[in-house]
Amino acid sequence: MRQDRFKMEREGLVKEGQEVEISERSAVTGQYTYLVEPSIAMSGIYRTGDRILARKGIIRKIEKTDKGFYLLVETEG
């Protein structure tokens, strides 16, 4: 199991325990970003060796911080 953080701008779009789809956005530079669909939250930048290979995940935690909301998404592998 693997857990990754995604930044979400607005509260209430998803709930803990919900299954979500993850899509990959890549650049020619070998760096990747990911979206919780439909454009609910976005990941940071990942290098090729750290890519998220799963396309579905479960929201394990929603964190509220001064900078916004963060999803902790668990995926296989």
C-alpha positions as CSV (number, residue, x, y, z in Angstrom):
1,M,0.0,0.0,0.0
2,R,1.1,3.5,-0.7
3,Q,-0.3,6.9,0.5
4,D,0.1,10.2,-1.3
5,R,-1.1,13.7,-0.6
6,F,-3.3,15.8,-2.9
7,K,-4.1,19.5,-2.4
8,M,-7.9,20.3,-2.5
9,E,-9.1,23.9,-2.7
10,R,-12.7,23.5,-1.5
11,E,-14.2,21.6,1.3
12,G,-16.9,19.0,1.0
13,L,-16.1,17.6,-2.5
14,V,-15.3,14.1,-1.2
15,K,-15.5,12.1,2.0
16,E,-13.1,9.9,3.9
17,G,-13.4,6.3,2.8
18,Q,-14.6,7.2,-0.7
19,E,-13.0,5.5,-3.7
20,V,-11.6,8.0,-6.3
21,E,-10.1,7.9,-9.7
22,I,-6.6,9.2,-10.3
23,S,-5.3,10.5,-13.6
24,E,-1.7,11.2,-14.6
25,R,-0.4,14.3,-16.3
26,S,3.1,14.1,-17.7
27,A,5.5,16.5,-19.2
28,V,8.3,15.8,-21.6
29,T,10.8,16.5,-18.7
30,G,10.0,13.2,-17.0
31,Q,8.0,14.8,-14.2
32,Y,4.4,13.8,-13.4
33,T,1.5,15.2,-11.6
34,Y,-1.8,13.6,-10.7
35,L,-5.4,14.6,-10.4
36,V,-8.2,13.2,-8.2
37,E,-11.0,13.3,-10.8
38,P,-13.0,15.2,-11.7
39,S,-10.3,17.8,-11.0
40,I,-11.0,17.7,-7.2
41,A,-7.4,17.7,-6.0
42,M,-3.9,17.8,-7.4
43,S,-0.6,16.2,-6.4
44,G,2.8,17.6,-6.2
45,I,5.5,16.7,-8.8
46,Y,6.8,13.2,-9.0
47,R,9.8,11.9,-10.9
48,T,9.6,8.8,-13.1
49,G,10.8,6.4,-10.4
50,D,8.1,7.6,-8.0
51,R,5.1,7.6,-10.3
52,I,1.7,6.6,-9.0
53,L,0.8,3.5,-11.0
54,A,-2.6,2.9,-9.6
55,R,-5.6,4.6,-11.2
56,K,-8.0,4.2,-8.2
57,G,-7.5,5.0,-4.6
58,I,-9.3,5.4,-1.2
59,I,-9.4,8.6,0.7
60,R,-8.0,7.8,4.1
61,K,-7.9,11.3,5.6
62,I,-8.9,14.8,4.8
63,E,-6.6,17.4,6.6
64,K,-7.6,21.0,7.0
65,T,-4.6,23.4,7.3
66,D,-4.0,27.1,7.0
67,K,-3.0,26.5,3.3
68,G,-6.1,24.6,2.4
69,F,-7.3,21.0,2.4
70,Y,-5.2,17.9,1.8
71,L,-6.3,14.4,0.9
72,L,-4.4,11.4,2.0
73,V,-5.1,8.8,-0.7
74,E,-4.1,5.2,-0.4
75,T,-3.5,3.1,-3.5
76,E,-2.2,-0.3,-4.3
77,G,1.5,-0.3,-5.0
